[in-house]
């Protein structure tokens, strides 16, 4: 049995948002705990789950470009065998995307994507990581193999609903504030540029075929077990404990629970993490997909009978 992991953490972004003819660098939307998250998860894997450093690939900030992330994931799954422990961990911004309908069919209903934002995120060139990208990677697994994904970003639990929440809270000046650096810095949701946001908002009455990350945990011979840091109408946040450095709130408590004992079933781990988030007054409620007994009653990074 091999143990392999690809860990991604991005505090600083190199892409941009175009806004009213101006280019706004995404450095203005930086995060603070994502690289710390990667280091803490790496330590957890080595100290409690039998991983060795050579089998853990860390991609942080400038090294976490889209092509490198996808290449690392493809390399990991292409060499996988049934029973291997495989982990993809992402800590950074999540967002939403919706394409412009083609000029020859302007009424076509384009789906809304949930996306993960790499270091070189670029809206114009569609440089991001979508549910479809990850599904294509899962489909490379040999029959009987599984991969566990932990996403500490807004994106895994049905994030398309976040747009509604932002719209109601900000009374639609959101379109003019999409690139505003005054938005909360600790939230792991990157507000789309105005033209993309307008396309998303126009679909609120008909969320046609949304492509959400949680559907990765679907039935079939090639399997994905997915942890979402927050629910469908929530945003993933960051946390500074009184005794340490900033982390993703979900990652901090997941690490804390699994460090205390790695022998807990996933369902118990989820309950413990959810309770600690609640005690610290975070609104986010994490999720585990698929919600099946053979997942919830097995341990983290142990596919068990699921494969």
Secondary structure, DSSP 8 states (H G I E B T S, - for coil): --EEEEEEE-SS---EEEETTEEEEGGGG--SSHHHHHHHHHHHHHHHS---GGGEEEEEGGG--HHHHHHHHHHHHHT--TT-EEEEEEES-EEEEE----GGGTT----EEEEE--TT-BTTTTBSEEHHHHHHHHTTS-TT-EEEEEEESTTSS-GGGHHHHHHHHHTTTHHHHTT-TTS-TT--B----HHHHHHHHTTTT--TT-B-GGGGS-SSSSEEEEEESS-TT----EEE-TTS-EEEHHHHHHHHHHHH-TTSBHHHHHHHHHHHHHHTT-----EEES--HHHHTSBTT--GGG-
